[in-house]
């Protein structure tokens, strides 16, 4: 982007100019980073600062570390204070690091809601917990104070093996389902004797489930939970950084009509709605904008796996593909097709 003379801007400038059709021909781009991972402090912030670039970081207050110690980053490496190999990028940022990034004008902190949680949304039984990494969010609900450390500590033991897994989704796009406690306890006990035959265990549990249907949260409780996610995160960030927090990134693109309308009531100017829903149609508010984003990462995802692309110019190629370059789009799809063919051959 630096070589191509792109200007990075913050979301407030994007919002002010979003109705100006001429801006589509300008070489301006908004860089966004989700979740508040520690590598944003260790790598992203120093690199943006070095090249006079700007970005936006969307964070969840429940994931911010409570430590006040500012950890080392690339700037310390460049100054010769430590070796690059000594950097520790795993985990989440703390308030001190966020404050330095935000006050510098390099990274603008905005809301990613409070929790980033997943919740059950139906009584359809899908799986049994036995430590699978894709169910790490169960520990977030069980022990929310340990959320900032889920990457750096083993939290498998937070959830009893045998815990039933129901259909789940993103917190701000669903009505939450609560399984019956007695059903959960029976599932955990049965796991001890039937854990080697998951199909048989699921069959038994589905029969028992008929006697313990569980319950769904009420309209009142759902709205209360949504308000906590949207209003409280905005309030906390505004108090921490003494500024207005006007932009929202929906975790995982999970939202619905209620959460969108509450985000408007909370005072957000725009959010990262996906094309799946038209935000303007949902809220009938022309001032509320959809932040259209293009994913940028060093992985190509197929139905089988995530493939790391170890090629220096890959992100440049991705960026040009999103700009509309037919050549770079073709290169991407050709690379993805080759990976899919290799997967079939190795099967």
CORRAPE-V972595 format. One record per run of one state. SS is the DSSP state (alpha for helix, beta for strand, coil for the rest). FROM is the first residue (numbers start at 1). TO is the last residue. If there is no record, write none. Layout:
BEGIN
SS FROM TO
SS FROM TO
END
This chain:
BEGIN
coil 1 6
beta 7 8
coil 9 10
alpha 11 17
coil 18 20
alpha 21 25
coil 26 27
beta 28 29
coil 30 31
beta 32 34
coil 35 36
beta 37 37
coil 38 38
alpha 39 50
coil 51 54
beta 55 59
coil 60 60
alpha 61 63
coil 64 64
beta 65 65
coil 66 73
alpha 74 78
coil 79 83
alpha 84 86
coil 87 91
beta 92 92
coil 93 93
beta 94 94
alpha 95 104
coil 105 106
beta 107 111
coil 112 117
beta 118 128
coil 129 132
alpha 133 135
coil 136 136
alpha 137 142
coil 143 143
alpha 144 149
coil 150 155
alpha 156 158
coil 159 163
beta 164 170
alpha 171 173
coil 174 176
beta 177 178
coil 179 180
alpha 181 194
coil 195 197
alpha 198 209
coil 210 214
beta 215 216
coil 217 218
alpha 219 241
coil 242 246
beta 247 248
coil 249 250
alpha 251 253
coil 254 256
alpha 257 266
coil 267 269
beta 270 271
coil 272 278
alpha 279 283
coil 284 288
beta 289 290
coil 291 298
beta 299 301
coil 302 305
beta 306 308
coil 309 313
alpha 314 323
coil 324 325
alpha 326 346
coil 347 347
END
